[in-house]
Amino acid sequence: MSEPIDQADRDELLRIYLEDHVAGATAGAQRAARLAEAEAGSPDGPALATFATDVSTDRDALLTLLDVAGVEPSRLKTTMASVGEKLGALKPNGRLTERSPLTTLVELEAMQMAVRGKRSLWETLLDAMPATTGIDIGGLITRADDQLALLSDVHARRAQNVFAIQPS
């Protein structure tokens, strides 16, 4: 069994945890916006645009929780996450002059992982933050579940489109 953690250590661990998640949320919001923009003309465009808006709103909720906890976002972590996200977008996925269908598939998978992490964050903060924050963390968990369902549906259609064997 591990040693008990004193309040000063808890506060420090919460600060680091929140800084890490806001950095990830910043990169996630950028990726969601890029995905929505790239898919604007597709049948999934409106749903992905709503998703991108929700991801940005979730980031704002996280920033409010940081403020309640007295934590400043780490500029270094946030900048590094943002740069990493932009570098990840440079991967050509088999095509140099146009967007590959594989790009959307991989971005949807990345967003699924990000939303799963965000959902875990909200679950953790149910225990770590006072109930008086003014943020409906339970509602954020529900929205994460809705986002995962949306991403799963879009991903299934795109995977079918990219990899399904076509009859000859």
ZIZISUL-V10914 format. One record per residue. N is the residue number from 1. D_FIRST is the distance of its C-alpha to the first C-alpha in whole Angstrom. Layout:
BEGIN
n=(N:N)
d_first=(D_FIRST:D_FIRST)
END
This chain:
BEGIN
n=(1:2:3:4:5:6:7:8:9:10:11:12:13:14:15:16:17:18:19:20:21:22:23:24:25:26:27:28:29:30:31:32:33:34:35:36:37:38:39:40:41:42:43:44:45:46:47:48:49:50:51:52:53:54:55:56:57:58:59:60:61:62:63:64:65:66:67:68:69:70:71:72:73:74:75:76:77:78:79:80:81:82:83:84:85:86:87:88:89:90:91:92:93:94:95:96:97:98:99:100:101:102:103:104:105:106:107:108:109:110:111:112:113:114:115:116:117:118:119:120:121:122:123:124:125:126:127:128:129:130:131:132:133:134:135:136:137:138:139:140:141:142:143:144:145:146:147:148:149:150:151:152:153:154:155:156:157:158:159:160:161:162:163:164:165:166:167:168)
d_first=(0:4:7:9:12:15:18:20:17:17:21:21:19:21:24:23:22:25:27:26:27:30:31:31:32:35:36:35:38:40:40:40:43:45:44:46:49:49:49:51:54:52:52:48:49:49:46:44:46:45:41:42:43:40:37:39:39:35:35:37:34:31:33:34:30:30:33:31:28:30:29:32:32:32:35:34:32:34:37:35:34:37:39:37:38:41:41:40:43:45:44:47:46:49:52:53:55:54:51:50:48:45:44:44:42:40:40:39:36:35:35:33:30:31:31:28:26:28:27:23:24:26:23:20:23:24:20:21:24:27:29:32:32:35:33:33:30:30:34:32:30:33:35:32:33:37:36:35:37:40:39:38:42:43:41:42:46:46:44:47:50:48:48:49:52:55:58:61)
END
